[in-house]
Amino acid sequence: MQMIQTVLLTVLVFFVIITVHEWGHYFFAKRAGILVREFAIGFGPKLFSFKRGETKYTLRLIPAGGFVRMAGEDPEIVEVQPGQTVAIRLKDGVVHRIYLDRLDERKDAIRGEVVSLDMERNLHIDLELDGEVEHYSLHPQALIIARGNETQIAPLDRQFNGKTVGQRAMAIFAGPLMNFVLAFVLFLVYVQMAGVKENLQIGELTPDMPAIEAKLQVGDIITAVDGEAIGTDFYRMIDIIAEHPNEPIVIDYVRNGEAHSTTVIPQPNEAGEGKIGVTAAYGTRTPTFGETITGGATLMKDMTILIMDGIKMLVTLQVDLDDLGGPVRTAEITSQIAQQGIVQLTSWTATLSLYLGIFNLLPVPALDGSRLIFIGLEAVRRKPISPNKEGLVHFIGFALLMMLMLVVTYNDIVRLIRGE
């Protein structure tokens, strides 16, 4: 039962951070008036989908990402060419349906040969009917039906490239932005659940070590070591003890509300550092509103610094392949943290969301950061980069990322098989 719960929590973590990222793209694209053809979570074969309004919502097999497919970003799959025979269906004198196959089965439809059409600007289609050319207006949401699939036309003002630089930049940046928002909210939730450290206590005692000989007990509140107030800084306590191997030091503590002190002689370890054999535990209290905001912001800042340091090491090739982890290792770590409880899982989910936001803003082809660079160049040049050139750059970048992902994933699987 616990295993099932761990798996479900692991899947939920990935689902939430990916969905929030893609929802950011989706929301600001829709807000700008861009036609969003598909909102997908995952890659690969489709598990199920449904359509609501203009958008198809899809869940795919491989939960390693997602995408929002906007009109105009990629070449449209369905094309209608002059000379092609089609059937159209009118409503209130305007074309709402264009049929490309099974024309004889289309009832109440007008069949003819396409003379000219414009599905982006003037929205019309001219058909030759019995030797005469008839002009018809297209509805801005007209559908092209072929092989049982419906594809909505995309006038220029509904396409991604038909929007302003600011609108396009916001639609791209919104994905990482939503990850940052989610990370901050989850860090706030974590601070509330974990509480604020109020005092430093003894968590566990190691047998045959000086702390036991000095009659210290689990739950004792440490107030000072060698005359220095400790507060909740366990690492400072460790440093002080490490500096006094085989030398007596005084530890002040509180037990059952009464102050006590005892002398301890730290035992040197292999490195010659003094140890007394205790682990830390903390007394906590519910944080105030201000402490929650401050604590969440501090965690956000500290984790951002750690992530940026890790990316710097990756860029400067200061890491080995075994130090890298793909979706498999991330899922493995997530499942391990899920077993520790919802408090630690909340912190880890916040960290993953923050990492996803930062990683996507890197200037790597196919990532959001690279797309923002192209939009920025367009703003500076006052004219767009060639779509073919930009598309080639993103394609090469995506291919390289997929190759790296495959190598890292293979390494993760081999490591799991070996039990490392």
N, C-alpha and C positions, 0 to 999 in steps of 0.2 A: 504493500500500500504506500509506504514511504517512497519507494522507487518511482511509482506512478506519479505521486505528487511532485517529486523532484523534476521529472521529465516535463510535466505540464508547466511548472514554474519556469523552467529553462526556456521552453518554447514561448511562453508568455513574455518573457523579457525581450527576446528577439522581436517578437511580433509588435510589442509596444514601441520600441525605439525606432523600428523601421517604419511603422505606420505613421508615427508622429512626424518623421522626416518627410515622407511622401505627402502627408496631408498638408504640410507647409507649402510645398510646390503647388499642390492642387488648389488650395484655398486662394492663394494670391494670383494664380493663373485665372481661376474663375472670376475673381474680383476684377481683373483687368479685361475680362470679356473674351479670354482665349477659350477656344473649344477644346476641352479635355476629352480625348477619345477613350483613354483607358487609365484606370487607377489600379495598379497591380502590386501585390505583395508577394515577393519571391520571384524566381526565374524558372525557366524550363517549362515542362508540360503543365497545362492548365488542370487544376483539380476541380474547380467549379467557378462559375461566374454568373453575374446577373447584371441587367442594365436598368438604370434608373435615370430618367431624363436623357441627357445627351451622352452620358458616361457609362462605360462598362467597367464594373468592379470585379477584379479577378484575384483569386488565390492560386499561386503556382507552387510547384513541387519543392523547389530548392529554396529554403528560407534564408538566403544569404544576401538579401537586398530587396529592391523593388524599383518601380519606375512609374512616372506619370507621363503618358504619351500625349503630347499636345499637337494640335493641328499645325502643320507647316514646319515642324522640326525635322521630319523625315519625308522623303518622297511618298506621295499618296499611293496606296496599293492599287486602287481602282482608277482607271483612266477611261475617258470616253473620247474617241477620235472622230474627226470628220470622215464621212463615208461609211461609218458604222451604222447598222440598223438597230434601232432601239424602240422601246415603247414608253410612252409617258402617260401619267395619270394626273388630271387636273382637279383642283379644288378651288372654287371661287375664281376660276379663270387663270390660276397660277399653277405651275408645275410643282407637285409635291413628291412625285415618285418618278424615277427613271429606271426602267428595267433593261438589263443587258442580255438576259437569256430567257428561255421558255416563253418567247414572245407570244406564241399562239395561245397560250393558256391565260394570258393577262386580259381579264374582262374589264370593260369600260375604259380601255386604254387606247391611246392613239399611237399607231405604229408608223414609223417613217425613217428616212435616212438622214443622218446628221449632216447638215451643211456647215454650220458654225456653232460654237458655243463658248460661253465665258462663265465659269463657275467661281471666279474670284472678284471681279470688279463690276461688270455691268449685269451679271446674273441673268443670262438669257440663253436660249437654245433655239436654233432655227432648223426646222425639219422640212425635207422635201416630201410632199404628199401628193401623189398622182400628178407629178410634173410641176406642182406649184410649191413655193417655199412659204412656210408659215412661221411666224415669229411668236415665241412664247417666253414669258418671264419666269424665272426660277425663284421659288421661295428660298429665303436665306437658310432654312433648315431642311431643304429638300434632301431626299434619301436616294442613293444609288443602290439598287438591289441586284446582286449577282451571286450565283451559287448558294442561295439561301442566306447570304449575309447582307446586312444593311450598313452602308457607309454614308454618313452625313457629309454633305458638301461643306467646305470651309471658305467662305468669303475672306478676302484679304484682311478685313478688320477683325476676323475671328482667329487669325493665324498668329503664332508666336512671333514671327518676324514682321508682322504688320503692326506690332505695338511699339510704344516708345522705348527708348533705351532704359529709362527708369522703371517702367513696368516689367520689362523682361528681366532686368537685374534683380528686381524684388522677387519675381517668381522663382528665380534660381537660388537667390540667397535665403529665401524663406525656409528651405529644407534644413540647412544647418542651424538657422535661427531657432526653429522649433525644437531642435535637439538641445540647444543651449537653455531654452526656457524649461524644457522637461527636466534637464539635469539640475537646474537651480531649484525647481519645485521639489524634486526628489531629495536633494540635499537638505532642504528645509524640513521635509517630512522625517528624514533620518535624524536630524538634530532633535526634533520633538520626541521621536521614539527612543533614541539613545539617551537623551537627557544631558544635562550639564554636569561635568565632574565636580563633585563637591569636596571630596577628600580622597587620599590615597590609602588603600588598605592592603593587608597581606592576603593574597589570593590562595596560594598553596605553599606548602613547606616541603623542601627536599630532605629526605631522611639522611641522618648522619652528617648534617651540615651545621654550621655555627648558629643559625637562627633558632634551631630547635634546642640547642644547648643553652641558649640565652633565654629560654622559656617564652619566646614569642609565639603567638597563636594566630590561626586564620581569623581574619576579621579585625585584627588590631589596626587602628588608624595611625599611620606614621605621620608625625608632625615635624620632626627635625632629625638630621643625621650629622653627627660631628659638629653640633652647634648651628648648623645652617637649616633654616626653614625650608621645607620641601614643597608644601602645597600639594599639587597633584602631579608634580614632575617626577615620574618614576625614573626617567633616563638620567636626571641629575643625581638621584639617589644611587643609581648604579655606578655613575662616574666617581662619586665620592668614595663609595665602598671599594671600587677598583684601585683607587690610589693608596689604599692602606692595607696591603696584604700583610698578614701576621702582626698587625698593629691594632691595639684596642681602640674602638670608637664607640661613642655613646649614641644610642638611638632612643629618641623620645617618641612616645606613642600614647594613645588613649584607648582604654579598654573599659567597656561598660560605663562610659562617661567620666572615668577617673584617669588623671594623667599619671604616666609612669615613665621610667627610663631604665635602660639596661645597657650593659657593656658587651660588645660583640667583637670577636677577633676574626676578621675575614680570612678565609682560607684561599691561598693562591691557586689559580687554575694553571693549565699548561702554558698559557701566555704570561703568567706571573701576575695576573690581575686578581684582586681580592673579590671573593664571592661569599655570600652568607646563605644562599639557598632559598630564596623567596621569589614568588611571582606576584604581579600586581593585580589588584582588583580596585574598583572605584565605587565610592558612594556617589549616587547621582540624585538630581532633582529635576523637576520639570522646568525647562528654560522659559524665560519671559519672552514676549514678542520681539523685543530688541535683540536679545541673545540669540533667538532663532534666526533672525535675519543676518546678524553678524556671523554666527556660526556657519550658516549656509554659504555666505559670500566667501568666508575664509576657506572652506572646503573646496569651493569652486576655483578659487585662485590657486590653492596649493596643487590640486589635481591638474589644472591647466599647465602649471610649470612642469610637473612631472611628465605629462604627455608630450609637451614641446621638447623637453630634454630627450625623451625616447625617440622622437622623430628626428632630432638633430643627430643622435647616434646612428640612426638608420641611414640618413642621408650621407653622413661621413664614413659609412661602412665600418662602424665600430662594433657591429654585432655580427654574430655567426648565424647560419641558417637555423640552428637549433634554438636560437634565442627568439626567433620569429614564431608567431602563432597565427593560424588562420581560423576559419569558422569552427573547425573541429576542436582545436585547443580552447578557443573561447567558450564553446559550448561545454567542454569538459570542466573548465574553471567555474563557469556559471552554475553547473550542477553541484559542484563541491560547495560553493558558497550558499546555494539554496538549502543545503542540508544544515547550515549553521543557523538558519532562521530568517524571518522576514526582515529583521532590522539590517543585517549585513547584506541581504539581497537588495534592499532598497538602495544602500550606498553603492553597491556594485553596478546596479542598473543606471544610476545617475552617472557613474564614471564612464560606462559604455556609451551612454547617450552623448556625453561631453566629447568623448574620443571620436565618435562618428561625425559629430559636427565639425570638429577641428580637422579631421582627416579629409572630409569632403571639400574643405576650403583650400587644400593644398593646390598649388598651380600645376597639377598633373593632368595631362590630357585625359578627357572623358569624365573627370570629376567636376563638381560644381565650381571649384576655384578656377579651373582652366576656362570654363565657359564664361565666368565673370570677367576674366582677363580679355577675352575676345570682345565682349560687350564694351568693356572699358576702352579698348583700342578703337572700336567703332565710334565711341563718343569723342575721342580725341581727333580721329581722322575725319569725323563728320560724314563718314560713309562706311557701309558694312564691309567686313572681310568677305571674300568669295566663299559662298556656302560650300562649294566643293572642296576648297582648301581646308576650311575649318572642319568639315566632316571627315576629311582624310586624317587630320591630326587627331581628332577624337577617336577615330577607328583604330589607329595605330596604338594610341594610348590605352584604349580598352583591351586590345589584344595582348599588350604587354602586361597589363594588370591581371588579366585572366591567366596568363602563363605563370606569373608569380604566385597567384592564388593556387593554381594546380600544384606547383612545386611545394609550397608551404603545406597545403592540405595533404599531399602524399607523405611528406615528412611527419606530419602530425599522426597520420594513420599508422605509419611504420613504428613510430614511438609508442603508440598505444598497444600495438601488437606485441612489442618487446617488453611492455610493462614498465616503461621508463617514466 
